[in-house]
């Protein structure tokens, strides 16, 4: 395994995650397309492409254990480059719907779905106006502050649905702000890829 200061390789990822060779090939296709498209449409920070298997693939894949028991599909809010939703779909999650308003990013997502042979649905449009997905779980990464995410999630999750968000150093502040308008139970855990990041799982979500 490489150190945190050196890029994570495909082999390093495979040593941590028990996935098939076919799945690794699909993830490799995703990584290659991300590098090819990013200079044109700025999908992710260019600096992160020096370590894509850690910064994007593993960062998304770390959510897999948090999906245990979740049913009813996944709505990935503001999917952008397909993070985390596309990676979760490649890893075998079913019923993943990627919601994205940017036409160019949707073109990228469709290309990944086609070339990596990933079964996902891609809905192009603003999250607040797209038809409700009715998902059992909503996910997001680097999309919006928590309070706004919960607004979007309310439209696209089932009434008993949960939320799973990747957050950075501002997580506690965002939780405090969101509690002004929302009630929810939250479980926090440290990110496995970002020393300043965390994963938030929200349940029993309702307006205050």
Phi, psi and omega in degrees: 000135177289161176281169181296340181272352179244152184299142174282134179262170174303317180295322177297316179299316181297331179288335181267325185243125181278088180234160182286163176298323179297318178295319177300320178297320179293320176296321178297320176300317178300312181299317181295318179293323178300315179295324183286321184274332190302320179299337183272322187231009173052063180287319179221168176300132183302326182297330182288343182285353172286343182215057188292329181293330176273308190289335184237311182288304181293323179303320178282317184297335181296347179280346186306313180297332181286349180270357178303127179088350179281131178232161175095014176083176184232132170252116181265109188280132179054054193299328176062249179277007181090028183244121004268355193301315182296318179297317179298322178293318178299324181282357172115000177292138181258156176068035180274128177242123180262121181255121184209134183269338185279122184299320182291321179292325176296324177296319176298313181299320179294324178294316177299313181302320181287309187285329178266358179055058182252132179273093176226159171254139181239120180248120182264123179151176180285138186301329183280353180238346177295152176303139180303139181276323183072040184277153175281340179218136171248144179231159175194152173218128175051043185253312184192164173300157187303316182301319179288323177302321180293329174297312179296318183297325181302324181286328192250358176254158170294158179305329179260013183286161181249173178226145182225112187235136171271124184229161180255211187294341182272010188304313183296320178296318180295322177298314180299318179294319182295328181292350175291332183240347187226150169250139178192155169263137183229136172247129181248146168213155182292144174292146178272353184239344183230114182298340179257002185258170177208164175248128178250127171247120182251136177226167179052051185275130178204156176291143181288000000 
